[in-house]
Every structure is written in C-alpha cells, then in structure tokens.
Amino acid sequence: MAKPGTVTGWKLPGDERALLLQRFAPRYENVVADHVTLRVGATPETPLPRKPDAQIVGYADDGDSLECLVVALDGTTDRPDGSTYHITWSLGSGRKARESNAVIRDQGWKPIPAPIDVTLEPARF
C-alpha cells in the first residue's frame, strides 16, 4: 500500500458514494468505493489535479473477488500511466485495490447501458 499522501487523484464525495452503492450493490465483503487514482508516488509538492467532467462508463469483475467501476474523465478512460481510470468497488478477502488495474488489463471491462455522471473532488491520499 502506498504511504498516505503519496497518491493524487479524486475522492468520491459521501453522497455520491451512497447513491452509487445503491445502484451497484457490492458483490464482495470489503467495500472500497471511494476514489480514482491519477498518480502513485506523489510528493507534497505534486499539485492536485483539476476537477474533471466524470462519468461511470463501465464495469469489471473477475468473477472471484474483485469488482470495479470504469470511469471516463474528460471523455477518456485512459490514465497517463497506461492503465484505466476506475473506482475499485469491492474486494474479497486477501485482495488489494491496486489489483483492479490487472483485472481491467487482463480481462477487460464491459460498458454499462448509459453513462452516469459523477462528481469527483481532487485529493491527496
């Protein structure tokens, strides 16, 4: 796990999180559902990103113990590091949120029927 404050990205506000948890009931016992990562390895001098136009556009589940929502920021799902913007939704025992990157990369993701606008707040965590 990254040290606190070394990740920049966006936090999902509590009210948005509550609405999405009602819409996408978590499949696994450890509910994360709280952020989108932009960069791991940030320093205190790393500026926060700007507030994006964000939409939930897809879903990925490895069918075993990890699910995540794919997010488009300003029209793209492509993160600068080559991975995909996402919100780790829920995890089974022993799984880590960072494993969402591998699930999306290796198994892909499915679009949801209609994009869902979501508010994300720039943050360091």
C-alpha positions as CSV (number, residue, x, y, z in Angstrom):
1,M,0.0,0.0,0.0
2,A,1.2,3.5,-0.8
3,K,2.1,5.8,2.1
4,P,-0.7,8.2,3.0
5,G,-0.4,11.4,1.0
6,T,1.6,9.8,-1.8
7,V,-1.3,9.3,-4.2
8,T,-3.1,12.0,-6.1
9,G,-6.4,11.7,-7.8
10,W,-10.0,12.2,-6.9
11,K,-12.2,11.3,-4.0
12,L,-15.9,10.3,-4.4
13,P,-17.9,12.5,-2.1
14,G,-20.0,10.7,0.5
15,D,-23.4,11.5,-1.0
16,E,-22.3,10.3,-4.5
17,R,-20.8,7.2,-3.0
18,A,-24.1,6.4,-1.2
19,L,-26.1,6.8,-4.4
20,L,-23.7,4.6,-6.4
21,L,-23.7,1.9,-3.7
22,Q,-27.5,1.7,-4.0
23,R,-27.2,1.4,-7.8
24,F,-24.3,-1.0,-7.8
25,A,-24.6,-3.3,-4.9
26,P,-21.2,-4.6,-3.9
27,R,-20.6,-8.3,-4.6
28,Y,-17.7,-8.8,-2.1
29,E,-17.3,-8.1,1.6
30,N,-14.7,-5.4,1.6
31,V,-16.3,-2.3,0.1
32,V,-13.8,0.4,-1.1
33,A,-15.8,2.6,-3.5
34,D,-14.1,5.9,-2.6
35,H,-11.5,7.2,-5.1
36,V,-10.0,7.3,-8.6
37,T,-6.2,7.3,-8.7
38,L,-4.2,9.5,-11.0
39,R,-0.7,9.1,-9.7
40,V,1.1,6.9,-7.1
41,G,4.4,8.2,-5.8
42,A,3.3,11.8,-5.5
43,T,5.2,14.2,-3.1
44,P,3.8,17.1,-1.1
45,E,4.9,19.3,-3.9
46,T,2.9,17.4,-6.5
47,P,-0.1,19.6,-7.5
48,L,-3.6,18.2,-7.2
49,P,-5.3,17.5,-10.5
50,R,-8.2,19.8,-11.5
51,K,-11.8,18.7,-11.1
52,P,-12.8,16.7,-14.1
53,D,-16.0,16.0,-16.0
54,A,-16.5,12.4,-14.8
55,Q,-18.8,9.6,-15.8
56,I,-19.1,5.9,-14.8
57,V,-19.0,4.2,-18.1
58,G,-18.2,0.5,-17.4
59,Y,-17.8,-2.4,-15.0
60,A,-15.3,-5.1,-14.5
61,D,-15.5,-8.2,-12.2
62,D,-13.1,-11.1,-12.2
63,G,-15.9,-13.4,-11.0
64,D,-13.9,-14.4,-8.0
65,S,-13.3,-11.5,-5.5
66,L,-12.7,-8.1,-7.2
67,E,-15.0,-5.7,-8.9
68,C,-14.6,-2.1,-10.1
69,L,-16.3,0.7,-12.0
70,V,-14.6,2.2,-15.0
71,V,-14.6,6.0,-15.1
72,A,-14.2,8.4,-18.0
73,L,-12.5,11.7,-17.1
74,D,-13.0,14.5,-19.6
75,G,-14.0,11.9,-22.1
76,T,-11.2,9.3,-21.7
77,T,-10.8,6.2,-19.6
78,D,-7.0,6.1,-20.3
79,R,-4.8,7.0,-17.4
80,P,-1.5,8.7,-18.2
81,D,0.4,5.6,-16.9
82,G,-1.3,3.4,-19.5
83,S,-3.9,1.9,-17.1
84,T,-7.6,2.7,-16.9
85,Y,-9.3,5.2,-14.7
86,H,-11.5,3.2,-12.2
87,I,-13.1,3.0,-8.8
88,T,-12.3,-0.2,-7.0
89,W,-15.8,-1.2,-5.8
90,S,-15.4,-4.2,-3.6
91,L,-12.9,-6.9,-2.8
92,G,-12.9,-10.4,-1.3
93,S,-10.5,-11.5,1.5
94,G,-6.9,-11.0,0.7
95,R,-7.4,-8.8,-2.3
96,K,-5.9,-5.3,-2.7
97,A,-7.4,-2.3,-4.5
98,R,-4.4,-2.0,-6.8
99,E,-5.3,-5.4,-8.3
100,S,-8.1,-3.7,-10.2
101,N,-5.5,-2.5,-12.8
102,A,-4.6,-6.1,-13.6
103,V,-8.2,-7.2,-13.8
104,I,-9.1,-4.5,-16.3
105,R,-5.9,-5.0,-18.3
106,D,-6.2,-8.8,-18.4
107,Q,-9.9,-9.4,-18.6
108,G,-11.2,-6.1,-20.0
109,W,-14.4,-4.3,-18.9
110,K,-18.0,-4.0,-20.2
111,P,-19.7,-0.8,-20.9
112,I,-22.8,0.0,-18.8
113,P,-26.1,0.8,-20.7
114,A,-25.8,4.6,-20.1
115,P,-23.0,6.7,-18.6
116,I,-23.7,8.0,-15.1
117,D,-22.4,11.5,-14.3
118,V,-20.5,11.6,-11.0
119,T,-18.7,14.3,-9.0
120,L,-15.1,13.7,-8.1
121,E,-13.0,16.0,-5.8
122,P,-9.3,16.5,-6.3
123,A,-7.4,14.9,-3.4
124,R,-4.2,13.6,-2.0
125,F,-4.5,10.3,0.0
